[in-house]
Amino acid sequence: MASHSDTLVVFFGATAGANGGKLGSDEREIILLVWQIVDLHEKKVGKIQQRLIKPDTIELTDQCKEETGLSVEELCKAEPLDTVLQQFQQAVSAEVKALGRSSYTLCVDGPLLIRQAIHPEASKKNLVLPECFYSFVDLKREFHKCCPNAGPVKDLTLPSMLEYVCLPAVNEQMAGVREVKSMMMIIQHILAEPYSHSKTEAVDSETVIRARGLPWQSSDQDIARFFKGLNIAKGGVALCLNTQGRRNGEALVRFINSEHRDMALERHKHHMGSRYIEVYKATGEEFLKIAGGTSNEVAQFLSKENQVIIRMRGLPFTATQQDVLGFLGPESPVTDGTEGLLFVKYPDGRPTGDAFVLFACEEYAQNALKKHKQILGKRYIELFRSTAAEVQQVLNRYMSTPLISTLPPPPMVPVPVLATPSFITTSSTRDCVRLRGLPYTAAIEDILEFMGEHTIDIKPHGVHMVLNQQGRPSGDAFIQMKSADRAFMVTQKCHKKMMKDRYVEVFQCSAEEMSFVLMGGTLNRSGLSPPPCKLPCLSPPTYAAFPAQTAMLSTEAAALYQPPLLATPRTPQPPTHSPAPTLTYYSPQPQLYMNMNMNYTAYYPSPPVSPSTVSYFAAPPGSMAAAVAQPAAPVLPQPGALVRMQGLPYSAGVKDILSFFQGYQLQADSVLVLYNLSGQRSGEALVTFPSEEAARRAVAERSNLPLFGHPVRLMCCE
């Protein structure tokens, strides 16, 4: 067998949850280890050893109880994992020494036990694993090399392998012991037969995954820790950035082969700290889009191997290379001096305030990271760990020219209408809803089915899909409702409702917030950040603003964004016996797309689309007509009252504001932190209270109270 030592330790384990082919997929702790030693030359076999392990959470699934026969009472008397691992190492070392051997290798029935259970759990509990757990023999692969006609590796089981070589099944009731005895019989059969063993493996090209929901400060080391036990290819972590060049909580990770990629997919919704991480399949093309495409300057910068990369953010625009070297100091020398510095600039040569620095070793990098948020000039500097892929992505983001060319002012184009077009406004009325976490395959029809009976309350052409920079669905959508009350009802009925295999979050918002996001801004729990086209620092002089009041899309441009549904609008029909609901037809808003040409980064908001015929609603036409025929339901009063906060510390976030109003039963989505035109927090926020009485009471009780030493002014908004 393909072992580098004279002794094999046949090794088996079980967890408190899923076992077998799903071992480690549910993050449950290890509760059982069983092993037995075999001398490969003398064919001597040692005694079977079994150890129970006491988990931190003593709770067994019904499947685990049935498969292992273990009880909670037995586990309560066991030792914790670190103690059992020490006992394992001491017992095996002593037995190997008694056999006159100097080394041993673990032999397991598939890689899941070590890669998906032992390494992740040891990482979470900060345990140092013995060296033997970093290389092992996979019995299934060894068997497949000897008997390739037995079937694919993933389909092999201990009973099927025994049956293939005509060996009897092991009659043993004790869990773990049965599996170890079966593995030992297969090993002895392989050693007795003159099989030819090949040590080469074919590498599958599909090796990339996308991880979502990462903490924004996550580094490549944090991601490697999350996938502990699996081998990531060199340079295989590409951190994704948002439109402002900041990490957006996603990463593309490339593994050494498809087997490790498949095991990584089994860690879908496993936890990094208190957050669960979503893991999906991705392609090599997507990885290259994030990590590839470097300029000569970047290629030269990254050509120095075995370097630790640190990203600096917030540098003064006048900072020079010598200023940065002086800031880092002699205790963290930069590789090759100024050649180890790379400033990020706009295409016109203006500095962005970002730079990347190379260090020769981890010690120098750690010394540099200690200067996080220290002052250079009049600004504090942020320092983060970075990767080669992030260097490439940041340079591509800032130094590339706009992906959408500037459109000349087109002539006016007549558009057939049935009523006054209801363009997207900048109203602060919360009559819109935001859907977050949509499946990437979701279409308009899926959203309408998801909305169910509430589709009748959608404004004509009121469904807006948000696309990312590659023109693909981002997982977000906005819907304009007929009133704030209807929007509130949708959030109450549809929040966390399932669409296909995912639950979708539904939040109430305003048309202004929707417009900001469709134009490239960001809206999250930390507040509202305007799109770069609204930021003066991102608008070069050569990109002048269009006269949005008179500009219209040309016929060709309208066709580019026009969905098939709106391509051939129906002509107005005269009313018959009963009045039909009035529907509006109009082309995409010119103002929305003209603003897209005012910044360096291309944005791809989708055209406003929604059903224009009754057949597109989820409800059947009969019920739709009946609903129209019925008198309108009385409009409920708009829920909540608005309070404006002024004088907030710039560091105050949503959690701080919720703590300030502790006792008023506010939710995170009740707070909206306001940003200025430079994209910085303005010191103001809007807070929605459940009633006017609660809002007035909060103003009376909390006005001028300090938050982080700053007195906060409160006022009720009309």
Secondary structure, 3 states (H helix, E strand, C coil): CCCCCCEEEEEEEEECCCCHHHCCCCCCCEEEEEEEEEECCCCCECCCEEEEECCCCCCCCHHHHHHHCCCHHHHHCCECHHHHHHHHHHHHHHHHHHCCCCCCEEEECCCHHHHHHHHHHHHHCCCCCCHHHHCEEEHHHHHHHHCHHHCCHHHCCHHHHHHHCCCCCCCCCCCCHHHHHHHHHHHHHHHHCCCCCCCCCCCCCCCEEEEECCCCCCCHHHHHHHCCCCCEEEEEEEEEECCCCCEEEEEEEEECCHHHHHHHHCCCCEEECCEEEEEEECCHHHHHHHHCCCCHHHHHHHCCCCCEEEEEECCCCCCCHHHHHHHHCCCCCCCCHHHHEEEEECCCCCEEEEEEEEECCHHHHHHHHCCCCEEECCEEEEEEECCHHHHHHHHHHHHCCCCCCCCCCCCCCCCCCCCCCCCCCCCCCCCEEEEECCCCCCCHHHHHHHHHHHHHHEEEEEEEEEECCCCCEEEEEEEEECCHHHHHHHHHHHCCEEECCEEEEEEEECHHHHHHHHCCCEEECCEEECCHHHCHHHCCCCCCCCCCCCCCCCHHHHHHHCCHHHHCCCCCCCCCCCCCCCCCCCCCCHHHHHHHHHCCCCCCECCCECCCCHHHCCCCHHHHHHHHHCCCCCCCCCCCEEEEEECCCCCCCHHHHHHHCCCCCCCHHHEEEEECCCCCEEEEEEEEECCHHHHHHHHHHHCCCEECCEECEEEECC
